[in-house]
Amino acid sequence: MMKFILVELLVLLASSSVFSIEVDTDLGRVRGANLTSRLGLTFHAFRGIRYAEPPLGELRFLNPQPVKPWSPKTFDATEDGPMCPQPWDNMTDVSEDCLRLNVYTKDLKGRRPVIVFLHPGGFYVFSGQSKYLAGPEHFMDRDCVLVALNYRLGSLGFLATGTKEAPGNAGMKDQVLALRWIQRHIHRFGGDPGSVTLLGYSAGSISVALHMLSPMSRGLFHRGIAMSGAPYNPLQYQNNDIRLAKRQAGLLKCPQEPVKEMVECMRQKPYLDYVNTFKEMFEFSGHPILNWKIVVEEDFGQERYLIESPFKTARRGDFYKVPIITGITEFEFLSPAIYHLRNESIVRNYNQNWEHFAPIPLILERNSTQSRVGSRVLRDKYMPESRGKLEYPKSVKGLGELYSDAIIGVSFNRFLRLMAPHTHIYTYLFRYKGRYSFLINPDNQQAMAFKGPVHHDELLYLFHVGLKTPLLKQEDPENFMIELLTRMWFEFAQKGDPHNKDDEYLKDLNWPRYNSQEKGYLEIGTNLTAKTGDFFLDRYHIWDELFPLSSFC
């Protein structure tokens, strides 16, 4: 009887998520946990590993420093590390000591393709943690190594004064340092440092595109998957964002000049002061979505992330050319359109002074004649039925399409046009609508059944998004989409091509490469359908007339 109990206990421990596994690295030993994939396979999870020194004190706002060895101690990586400072329900899960990454692998031996997830969130929210947005259970049914990482956010990650005290882009340099960590250490976890694919969504997708342009990122990855985001909104890149820096300084009760004293004061403030002033950093109802900006850095002796405008770099073709998958959802930013049109104050502001307020969510230059005229033309073109006044629900379709194009679509289309002459691209339009969505009905807080998917919805099939869904199983109706997306993305990560005629799910896939002539793409819905021609081109053409791409290059 006792022997039977002991055997049962060992079996229980072996199947438990707390049953540990250890790996030796050049930095020291790392202890992880055994977890179970969506379809029941065991894999190893090493979570919360430091890849940089905590960006505290004098390191705040500056380039990250590589983590120091922790040997002879064993680093406990059995649970998620903290997320970077941001408003959150449980602030015990937040810390400025957040430059951590998670590594998931099925086997410590061999050399598997590595997929590195760069999380969304506008460069000011979310994380690479497993419990909220980046659960690894879906990808761990594929034969890859998955890495999800944190990077500094908001003012702590992107303060840009145009001086040596805060030159900007610290959060992007965090990503670079994480990629360097992967190059040096991922082989210990069964990963191939010569086969690294960046997978980014929204702000993470903008990051993927920027890593192709940054001299710091060359050679650190080999393919890119850029989903619903690109760095080509109709705004000129600057070498600072002193306006936003001074807004943050004022909220922190720091002097706004001279800059050196302003930054020194901001270095002394607790990170919770940044969190508590988060809402006041936006100009208009949480907008602009892309509030903290990537800048072209001046040379103060630091390693620089961007040395010229991404428009110029891309147009010249002088960038790190890797195969790319990129695409968008059918109804990207429908959600804020619904919420805004149900808000009496926002609707009143729009109806009384559209040309003042609209450029803020549309991410246009402030207080310029071109933006005022442009916003008026855009309203007439997108919402002709609302020339008199915007109202719910009449204006939802038009405002949703306008927000979608302003924040995502136009930039995505320009990314295609700029990259296509120089590298291999597969592009898609995601139209599948499952039971779950990031579009929430304001009346009952349930996933809102509408015409199709919105921003972030593909993530529900690539990851276990604990914020939105239970762990979906094989018998769930979304199973086929999980299988399709994870298999296509894995094939691309493995060889730069999403096809595999020997795979039961992909045997009939015919995904044409995008080029400037046929403009082929894949429509991802209940079926996978190859099509040609730029989608939504009639809408994007309006923007080309108002804000010509040539004026930014």
C-alpha positions as CSV (number, residue, x, y, z in Angstrom):
1,M,0.0,0.0,0.0
2,M,2.8,2.4,1.0
3,K,4.7,1.6,-2.2
4,F,1.5,2.4,-4.3
5,I,1.1,5.8,-2.5
6,L,4.8,6.7,-3.1
7,V,4.4,5.8,-6.8
8,E,1.2,7.9,-7.1
9,L,3.0,10.8,-5.4
10,L,5.9,10.7,-7.8
11,V,3.5,10.6,-10.7
12,L,1.7,13.6,-9.3
13,L,4.9,15.5,-8.8
14,A,6.1,14.7,-12.3
15,S,2.9,16.1,-13.8
16,S,2.8,19.2,-11.6
17,S,3.7,22.6,-12.8
18,V,6.0,23.1,-9.8
19,F,8.2,20.1,-10.7
20,S,11.4,21.8,-11.6
21,I,14.1,21.5,-14.2
22,E,17.5,23.2,-14.1
23,V,19.8,24.6,-16.9
24,D,23.4,25.8,-16.6
25,T,24.2,29.0,-18.4
26,D,27.3,31.3,-18.5
27,L,25.4,33.5,-16.0
28,G,24.6,30.7,-13.6
29,R,22.1,28.0,-13.1
30,V,18.4,28.6,-13.9
31,R,15.5,26.7,-12.3
32,G,12.3,26.4,-14.3
33,A,9.0,24.5,-14.1
34,N,7.4,21.8,-16.2
35,L,4.0,22.8,-17.7
36,T,1.6,21.2,-20.2
37,S,0.7,22.5,-23.7
38,R,-2.8,23.0,-25.0
39,L,-2.9,19.5,-26.4
40,G,-1.2,17.8,-23.4
41,L,2.5,17.8,-24.2
42,T,5.0,18.5,-21.4
43,F,7.3,21.5,-21.9
44,H,9.8,23.4,-19.8
45,A,9.1,27.0,-18.7
46,F,11.8,29.4,-17.4
47,R,10.1,32.6,-16.5
48,G,11.2,36.0,-15.2
49,I,14.9,35.6,-16.1
50,R,16.8,38.9,-15.8
51,Y,18.4,39.8,-19.1
52,A,19.5,43.3,-17.9
53,E,20.5,45.0,-14.7
54,P,17.4,46.7,-13.1
55,P,17.1,50.2,-14.7
56,L,17.1,52.0,-11.4
57,G,18.7,55.2,-10.2
58,E,21.3,56.5,-12.6
59,L,20.3,53.8,-15.2
60,R,16.8,55.2,-15.5
61,F,16.1,56.7,-19.0
62,L,19.5,55.4,-20.3
63,N,20.7,52.4,-22.3
64,P,20.2,49.1,-20.4
65,Q,23.2,47.3,-19.0
66,P,23.7,43.5,-19.4
67,V,22.8,41.4,-16.4
68,K,25.6,40.4,-14.1
69,P,26.2,36.7,-13.4
70,W,24.2,35.3,-10.4
71,S,26.4,32.3,-9.9
72,P,26.9,30.4,-7.5
73,K,23.2,30.9,-6.7
74,T,20.4,29.3,-8.7
75,F,18.1,31.8,-10.4
76,D,14.4,30.9,-9.6
77,A,12.6,31.1,-12.9
78,T,9.6,29.0,-11.9
79,E,7.1,31.9,-12.0
80,D,6.5,35.1,-14.1
81,G,8.6,38.1,-13.1
82,P,7.0,41.5,-12.7
83,M,5.6,43.6,-15.5
84,C,7.1,47.0,-16.1
85,P,5.4,50.0,-14.4
86,Q,1.8,50.7,-15.7
87,P,-1.6,50.9,-14.1
88,W,-2.8,47.5,-13.1
89,D,-5.4,46.0,-10.8
90,N,-2.8,44.2,-8.7
91,M,0.2,46.5,-8.3
92,T,2.1,43.8,-6.4
93,D,2.7,42.4,-9.9
94,V,4.5,45.6,-11.0
95,S,8.1,46.6,-10.5
96,E,10.8,48.8,-12.2
97,D,13.0,45.7,-11.9
98,C,11.1,44.3,-14.9
99,L,13.7,43.6,-17.6
100,R,12.9,39.9,-17.7
101,L,12.1,37.3,-20.3
102,N,10.4,33.9,-20.4
103,V,11.8,30.9,-22.3
104,Y,9.6,27.9,-23.2
105,T,11.0,24.8,-24.8
106,K,10.1,21.1,-25.2
107,D,13.6,19.8,-25.0
108,L,16.9,21.2,-23.9
109,K,18.8,19.3,-26.6
110,G,18.9,20.1,-30.3
111,R,18.6,23.4,-32.2
112,R,15.0,24.5,-32.7
113,P,13.8,27.7,-34.4
114,V,13.3,30.5,-31.9
115,I,10.2,32.7,-31.9
116,V,10.5,36.0,-29.9
117,F,7.3,37.7,-28.9
118,L,7.3,41.5,-28.6
119,H,4.1,42.4,-26.8
120,P,1.5,45.1,-27.8
121,G,0.3,47.9,-25.7
122,G,1.2,51.2,-27.4
123,F,4.6,51.2,-25.7
124,Y,2.9,51.9,-22.4
125,V,1.0,48.8,-21.2
126,F,1.0,45.0,-21.1
127,S,3.9,42.6,-20.8
128,G,5.4,39.3,-21.9
129,Q,4.0,37.5,-18.8
130,S,2.4,34.1,-19.4
131,K,-0.7,34.7,-17.3
132,Y,-2.3,37.6,-19.1
133,L,-1.4,37.9,-22.7
134,A,1.4,35.6,-23.7
135,G,0.5,32.1,-22.5
136,P,2.8,29.7,-24.3
137,E,0.4,26.7,-24.5
138,H,-0.5,27.0,-28.2
139,F,3.0,27.4,-29.5
140,M,4.3,24.6,-27.4
141,D,2.4,22.1,-29.6
142,R,4.9,23.2,-32.3
143,D,8.6,22.2,-32.3
144,C,10.0,25.6,-31.5
145,V,11.5,27.6,-28.6
146,L,9.3,30.6,-27.6
147,V,10.7,33.7,-25.8
148,A,8.5,36.5,-24.5
149,L,10.0,39.6,-23.0
150,N,9.3,42.8,-21.2
151,Y,10.7,46.2,-22.1
152,R,10.4,49.6,-20.4
153,L,7.2,51.4,-21.1
154,G,5.8,55.0,-21.0
155,S,8.0,57.8,-19.8
156,L,10.3,55.3,-18.0
157,G,11.0,53.7,-21.4
158,F,10.7,56.4,-23.9
159,L,11.5,59.8,-22.3
160,A,13.3,61.7,-25.0
161,T,14.7,65.1,-24.2
162,G,17.2,65.2,-27.0
163,T,20.0,65.4,-24.5
164,K,22.5,62.9,-23.1
165,E,20.4,62.7,-19.9
166,A,17.5,61.0,-21.8
167,P,18.3,60.5,-25.5
168,G,15.2,58.3,-26.0
169,N,14.3,54.8,-27.2
170,A,15.3,53.1,-24.0
171,G,12.5,50.5,-24.3
172,M,13.7,49.6,-27.9
173,K,17.3,49.2,-26.6
174,D,15.9,46.8,-23.9
175,Q,14.5,44.7,-26.7
176,V,17.9,44.7,-28.4
177,L,19.7,43.7,-25.2
178,A,17.2,40.8,-24.9
179,L,18.0,39.7,-28.4
180,R,21.7,39.8,-27.6
181,W,20.9,37.6,-24.5
182,I,19.2,35.2,-26.8
183,Q,22.1,35.0,-29.1
184,R,24.4,34.1,-26.3
185,H,22.3,31.8,-24.2
186,I,19.3,30.3,-26.1
187,H,21.3,27.3,-27.2
188,R,21.3,26.2,-23.5
189,F,17.5,25.9,-23.9
190,G,17.4,23.9,-27.1
191,G,17.1,27.0,-29.3
192,D,19.0,27.9,-32.5
193,P,20.6,31.4,-32.3
194,G,20.9,31.2,-36.1
195,S,17.2,30.9,-36.6
196,V,15.4,33.7,-34.6
197,T,12.0,35.1,-35.7
198,L,10.6,38.2,-34.2
199,L,6.8,38.1,-33.7
200,G,5.4,41.4,-32.8
201,Y,1.8,42.7,-32.4
202,S,0.8,46.4,-32.6
203,A,3.6,48.3,-30.7
204,G,5.5,45.0,-31.0
205,S,4.9,45.0,-34.7
206,I,6.2,48.5,-35.0
207,S,9.2,47.2,-33.1
208,V,9.8,44.4,-35.6
209,A,9.8,46.9,-38.5
210,L,12.2,49.2,-36.6
211,H,14.6,46.4,-35.8
212,M,15.0,46.0,-39.5
213,L,16.2,49.6,-39.7
214,S,18.2,50.0,-36.5
215,P,22.0,49.5,-36.7
216,M,21.8,48.0,-33.2
217,S,19.6,45.1,-34.3
218,R,21.4,43.8,-37.4
219,G,22.2,40.1,-37.3
220,L,20.2,39.5,-34.1
221,F,17.2,37.9,-35.9
222,H,16.5,36.3,-39.2
223,R,12.8,36.6,-40.0
224,G,10.0,38.9,-38.8
225,I,6.2,38.6,-38.3
226,A,4.7,42.1,-37.9
227,M,1.0,42.0,-37.0
228,S,-1.2,45.1,-37.0
229,G,1.4,47.8,-36.7
230,A,4.1,49.7,-38.7
231,P,6.2,52.8,-38.1
232,Y,5.0,54.9,-41.0
233,N,2.1,57.0,-39.7
234,P,2.0,60.5,-41.5
235,L,4.3,62.1,-38.9
236,Q,7.8,63.4,-39.3
237,Y,10.3,61.7,-36.9
238,Q,12.0,64.1,-34.5
239,N,15.1,63.9,-32.3
240,N,13.2,64.6,-29.1
241,D,9.8,64.8,-27.6
242,I,10.4,67.6,-25.2
243,R,6.7,68.5,-25.1
244,L,5.7,65.2,-23.6
245,A,8.8,65.2,-21.3
246,K,7.7,68.5,-19.9
247,R,4.2,67.3,-19.4
248,Q,5.5,64.4,-17.4
249,A,7.8,66.6,-15.4
250,G,4.9,69.0,-14.5
251,L,2.8,66.1,-13.3
252,L,5.7,64.9,-11.2
253,K,6.2,68.4,-9.8
254,C,9.7,68.6,-11.3
255,P,11.1,71.8,-12.9
256,Q,10.6,71.9,-16.7
257,E,13.9,73.6,-17.4
258,P,16.8,73.5,-17.6
259,V,16.5,70.0,-19.0
260,K,19.4,68.5,-17.0
261,E,17.7,69.5,-13.7
262,M,14.3,68.3,-15.0
263,V,15.6,64.8,-15.8
264,E,17.6,64.6,-12.5
265,C,14.4,65.4,-10.6
266,M,12.5,62.8,-12.6
267,R,15.2,60.2,-11.8
268,Q,14.4,60.6,-8.1
269,K,10.7,60.1,-8.3
270,P,9.2,56.7,-7.3
271,Y,7.9,54.7,-10.3
272,L,4.5,54.7,-8.7
273,D,4.4,58.5,-9.3
274,Y,4.6,57.7,-13.0
275,V,1.8,55.1,-12.7
276,N,-0.4,57.5,-10.8
277,T,0.0,60.3,-13.4
278,F,-0.5,57.9,-16.4
279,K,-4.0,59.1,-17.4
280,E,-3.0,62.7,-17.4
281,M,-0.2,62.1,-19.9
282,F,-2.8,61.7,-22.7
283,E,-4.4,64.7,-24.4
284,F,-7.9,63.5,-25.2
285,S,-9.7,60.4,-23.8
286,G,-6.6,58.1,-23.9
287,H,-5.3,59.5,-27.1
288,P,-3.1,59.6,-29.0
289,I,-2.7,55.8,-28.9
290,L,0.9,56.2,-29.9
291,N,1.7,58.9,-27.3
292,W,5.3,58.0,-26.5
293,K,7.3,58.3,-29.7
294,I,10.4,56.6,-31.2
295,V,13.0,59.3,-32.0
296,V,16.1,59.7,-34.1
297,E,18.9,60.0,-31.6
298,E,21.6,62.6,-31.6
299,D,25.1,61.3,-30.8
300,F,26.1,61.8,-27.1
301,G,28.5,58.9,-27.1
302,Q,25.7,56.4,-26.5
303,E,24.9,53.5,-28.8
304,R,22.0,54.9,-30.9
305,Y,18.9,52.9,-31.9
306,L,17.9,55.1,-34.8
307,I,20.3,57.4,-36.6
308,E,17.9,58.8,-39.3
309,S,14.2,58.8,-40.2
310,P,12.8,55.3,-40.8
311,F,11.1,56.7,-44.0
312,K,14.5,57.7,-45.5
313,T,16.2,54.4,-44.4
314,A,13.4,52.3,-46.0
315,R,13.1,54.3,-49.2
316,R,16.9,54.0,-49.7
317,G,16.7,50.3,-49.1
318,D,19.6,50.4,-46.6
319,F,18.2,48.2,-44.0
320,Y,18.5,44.6,-42.6
321,K,16.5,42.6,-45.2
322,V,14.8,39.6,-43.7
323,P,11.6,37.7,-44.9
324,I,8.5,39.2,-43.4
325,I,4.9,38.2,-42.7
326,T,2.7,41.2,-42.1
327,G,-1.1,41.9,-42.0
328,I,-4.0,43.5,-40.3
329,T,-7.5,42.6,-39.0
330,E,-10.7,43.6,-40.9
331,F,-12.0,46.0,-38.2
332,E,-8.9,47.1,-36.3
333,F,-9.9,50.0,-34.2
334,L,-13.7,49.7,-34.2
335,S,-13.7,49.4,-30.4
336,P,-12.7,53.0,-29.6
337,A,-15.2,54.2,-32.2
338,I,-18.0,52.5,-30.4
339,Y,-16.9,53.7,-27.0
340,H,-16.3,57.3,-28.1
341,L,-19.6,57.6,-29.9
342,R,-21.4,56.4,-26.7
343,N,-19.6,59.1,-24.7
344,E,-21.6,62.4,-24.7
345,S,-18.6,64.6,-23.8
346,I,-16.4,63.2,-26.7
347,V,-19.2,63.4,-29.2
348,R,-19.9,67.0,-28.1
349,N,-16.2,67.9,-28.6
350,Y,-16.1,66.3,-32.0
351,N,-19.3,68.0,-33.1
352,Q,-18.3,71.4,-31.9
353,N,-14.6,71.4,-32.9
354,W,-13.7,68.4,-35.0
355,E,-10.7,70.1,-36.5
356,H,-9.2,70.7,-33.1
357,F,-9.9,67.3,-31.5
358,A,-9.7,64.8,-34.4
359,P,-6.0,65.2,-35.2
360,I,-5.2,63.8,-31.7
361,P,-6.6,60.3,-32.1
362,L,-5.8,60.4,-35.9
363,I,-2.1,60.9,-34.9
364,L,-1.6,64.0,-37.1
365,E,0.6,67.0,-36.5
366,R,-1.0,69.3,-33.9
367,N,-2.0,72.9,-34.9
368,S,-1.1,72.7,-38.5
369,T,-3.2,73.8,-41.4
370,Q,-2.5,70.5,-43.2
371,S,-3.9,68.5,-40.3
372,R,-7.0,70.8,-39.9
373,V,-7.8,70.6,-43.5
374,G,-7.0,66.9,-43.7
375,S,-9.2,66.0,-40.7
376,R,-12.1,67.8,-42.3
377,V,-11.6,66.0,-45.6
378,L,-11.3,62.7,-43.8
379,R,-14.6,63.2,-42.0
380,D,-16.4,64.0,-45.2
381,K,-14.9,61.0,-47.0
382,Y,-15.3,58.4,-44.2
383,M,-18.6,59.7,-42.7
384,P,-20.6,61.5,-45.3
385,E,-23.8,60.6,-43.4
386,S,-22.4,62.4,-40.4
387,R,-21.5,65.8,-41.9
388,G,-24.1,67.4,-39.7
389,K,-23.2,65.6,-36.5
390,L,-21.6,62.4,-35.3
391,E,-23.9,60.1,-33.3
392,Y,-24.2,56.5,-32.2
393,P,-24.8,54.1,-34.0
394,K,-25.0,55.9,-37.3
395,S,-21.3,56.9,-37.3
396,V,-19.8,53.7,-36.0
397,K,-18.8,52.2,-39.3
398,G,-17.2,55.4,-40.7
399,L,-15.4,56.4,-37.5
400,G,-14.3,52.8,-36.9
401,E,-12.7,52.7,-40.4
402,L,-11.2,56.1,-39.9
403,Y,-9.6,55.2,-36.6
404,S,-8.4,51.8,-38.1
405,D,-6.7,53.5,-41.0
406,A,-5.2,56.4,-39.1
407,I,-3.7,54.2,-36.4
408,I,-2.9,51.0,-38.3
409,G,-3.9,50.7,-41.9
410,V,-2.2,53.6,-43.7
411,S,1.1,52.8,-41.9
412,F,0.8,49.1,-42.7
413,N,0.1,49.9,-46.4
414,R,3.2,52.2,-46.6
415,F,5.3,49.5,-44.9
416,L,4.3,47.1,-47.7
417,R,5.2,49.7,-50.4
418,L,8.5,50.6,-48.9
419,M,9.7,47.1,-48.1
420,A,8.3,45.2,-51.2
421,P,11.2,46.2,-53.6
422,H,13.8,44.9,-51.2
423,T,12.7,41.8,-49.4
424,H,10.3,38.8,-49.4
425,I,6.9,39.6,-47.9
426,Y,3.8,37.5,-47.2
427,T,0.8,39.6,-46.2
428,Y,-2.7,38.8,-44.9
429,L,-6.1,40.2,-44.0
430,F,-7.5,38.5,-40.9
431,R,-11.3,38.1,-41.1
432,Y,-12.1,35.1,-38.8
433,K,-14.5,35.8,-36.0
434,G,-14.6,33.4,-33.2
435,R,-16.5,33.4,-29.9
436,Y,-14.0,35.6,-28.2
437,S,-12.8,39.1,-29.0
438,F,-11.1,42.2,-27.6
439,L,-14.2,44.1,-28.7
440,I,-16.3,44.2,-25.5
441,N,-20.0,45.2,-25.4
442,P,-20.1,48.3,-23.1
443,D,-23.5,47.2,-21.8
444,N,-22.7,43.7,-20.5
445,Q,-18.9,43.5,-20.7
446,Q,-19.2,40.4,-22.9
447,A,-17.4,39.8,-26.2
448,M,-19.3,41.7,-28.8
449,A,-20.6,39.8,-31.9
450,F,-20.0,42.1,-34.8
451,K,-18.9,41.7,-38.4
452,G,-15.4,40.5,-37.8
453,P,-12.2,40.7,-35.8
454,V,-10.7,43.8,-34.2
455,H,-7.2,44.8,-33.0
456,H,-5.5,42.0,-31.0
457,D,-8.0,39.3,-32.0
458,E,-5.4,37.0,-33.8
459,L,-3.5,36.8,-30.5
460,L,-6.3,34.7,-29.1
461,Y,-5.2,31.8,-31.5
462,L,-1.5,32.2,-31.2
463,F,-1.4,32.5,-27.4
464,H,-3.4,31.6,-24.4
465,V,-4.7,35.1,-23.6
466,G,-5.7,34.7,-20.0
467,L,-7.3,38.1,-20.0
468,K,-9.9,37.0,-22.5
469,T,-10.3,33.3,-22.8
470,P,-10.0,29.9,-21.0
471,L,-7.4,27.6,-22.4
472,L,-9.0,26.5,-25.6
473,K,-9.1,22.7,-26.3
474,Q,-9.1,20.5,-29.3
475,E,-12.9,20.2,-29.2
476,D,-13.5,23.9,-29.2
477,P,-14.6,25.5,-32.5
478,E,-11.5,27.8,-32.5
479,N,-9.2,24.8,-32.6
480,F,-8.8,24.8,-36.4
481,M,-7.7,28.5,-36.4
482,I,-5.2,27.8,-33.6
483,E,-3.8,25.0,-35.6
484,L,-3.6,27.0,-38.8
485,L,-2.0,30.1,-37.4
486,T,0.6,28.4,-35.1
487,R,1.5,26.0,-38.0
488,M,1.9,28.7,-40.6
489,W,3.9,30.9,-38.2
490,F,6.1,28.0,-37.2
491,E,6.8,27.0,-40.8
492,F,7.8,30.6,-41.6
493,A,10.0,30.7,-38.4
494,Q,11.7,27.5,-39.5
495,K,12.4,28.3,-43.2
496,G,11.0,31.7,-44.2
497,D,8.0,30.1,-46.0
498,P,4.6,29.3,-44.4
499,H,3.9,26.4,-46.7
500,N,4.2,22.7,-45.9
501,K,2.5,20.2,-48.3
502,D,3.1,17.4,-45.8
503,D,1.1,19.1,-43.1
504,E,-2.6,18.0,-42.9
505,Y,-3.7,21.6,-42.1
506,L,-1.4,23.3,-44.6
507,K,-1.5,20.9,-47.6
508,D,-3.8,23.1,-49.6
509,L,-2.3,26.5,-48.6
510,N,-1.5,28.8,-51.5
511,W,-0.2,32.0,-50.0
512,P,1.3,34.2,-52.8
513,R,4.2,36.5,-52.0
514,Y,3.4,40.2,-52.1
515,N,5.0,42.2,-54.9
516,S,4.3,45.7,-56.4
517,Q,2.6,44.2,-59.4
518,E,0.2,41.4,-58.4
519,K,0.0,42.5,-54.7
520,G,-1.0,39.0,-53.6
521,Y,-2.3,38.3,-50.1
522,L,-4.0,35.7,-48.0
523,E,-7.5,36.2,-46.6
524,I,-7.7,34.3,-43.3
525,G,-11.3,33.5,-42.5
526,T,-13.2,30.2,-42.1
527,N,-11.2,29.4,-45.2
528,L,-7.7,30.4,-46.4
529,T,-8.2,32.3,-49.8
530,A,-5.4,33.7,-51.9
531,K,-6.3,37.1,-53.4
532,T,-4.6,39.9,-55.3
533,G,-4.7,43.7,-55.0
534,D,-4.2,46.0,-52.1
535,F,-7.3,45.8,-49.8
536,F,-8.9,49.0,-48.6
537,L,-6.9,50.9,-51.2
538,D,-9.8,53.3,-51.9
539,R,-9.5,54.4,-48.3
540,Y,-5.7,54.6,-48.3
541,H,-5.7,56.6,-51.5
542,I,-7.4,59.5,-49.6
543,W,-4.5,59.6,-47.2
544,D,-2.0,59.5,-50.0
545,E,-3.6,62.6,-51.5
546,L,-3.6,64.5,-48.2
547,F,-0.3,63.3,-46.8
548,P,1.9,62.0,-49.7
549,L,4.4,59.4,-48.8
550,S,7.1,61.3,-50.8
551,S,6.9,64.2,-48.4
552,F,8.3,62.0,-45.5
553,C,11.1,60.4,-47.5
